């Protein structure tokens, strides 16, 4: 999957061929990948595949998950000039995209780390980039939520509108979905959460609730259904995530890790 993605990304940029390479023969080239802002590094696995496909060498100064500072040399690229200049934008775009997500994710992860709460990403990813973007959140310290509808059964508010009896539905689901698949129910109120607990789900997602509301559900869970996991989600920001982590939930999910990540700044400079 990674190789197909890398090939398609490069093909999009190269088109019918790099016109630069038509003019002069190639020469040996060396280039530095330089950080122009602080961040958390991600993208190494993808660039290693690109290097294998295109026949150039990468010496890494940082590895996935490492923090870096402005002016750090993240990697050194060596190869013939035609190749190095052909892959420049594809390489930088992958590192920029992944590292930007990892950088924001790390900020969230560091806030809640003292509370032992897992940080989860969501399915709010760009089309066809889910694997790549969720890889980037892992580099920043998150744990992947489900990759797709086939990973686990999540019963959201929209699903609940179509289900007449939640307990009966979950009982039927247990007989049909894989044994290892969990069942999660989204709850927007205490009443829905109590129904979800009683229906035999594995996880209750407290959606768009205040920390105070969630604390009430945590206490109810602890007293009555201690085996059920609790997840908080919905409009949780860097400014509010600590208050949710203090509530006693097991995990906090946020689409912001991906869709609110602003691109950091990296560049490639030919040095030899």
Protein Blocks (a to p, Z undefined) as FASTA:
>chain_A
ZZmmmmmmmmmmnmnopfklmmpccdddddddddfbdcddehjlmmmmmmmmnopacddf
bdehiacdehiafbdcdddfklmmmmmmmmmmmmmmmmmmmmmmmmmmmmmmmnopacdd
dfbdcehilmmmmmmmmmnopacddfblklpccddfklmmmpmblmlmmmmmmmmmcfkl
ccddddfbfklmmmmmmnopabdcdehiafklmmmmmmmmmmmmmmbccddeejiafklm
mmmmmnopabdcdfklmmmcccdddddddfZZ
